[in-house]
């Protein structure tokens, strides 16, 4: 995403992240356009993903941040979740990450 913003996104006055690649450079007509672009790219790639629309971008960002050590609060703030419960789904997805921080219960050898 940072590379897109630094090098690929056309210079324009709109604050929208995704803009048309041909002049006039402006945001898309509605939010479903981004979902359509992502869905087509996922289908073309042959990837099997839990979601196929724009939510996949948010999900990928959150999982990447979690794997690099970001806190659930940081992820929730970036994704603009109103409730911490909305961010909890990403903890459930990262089972291996959770296993790496779990402690064995005293007296229970090999509990994992």
Order of alpha helices (4+ residues) and beta strands (2+ residues): alpha-alpha-alpha-alpha-alpha-alpha
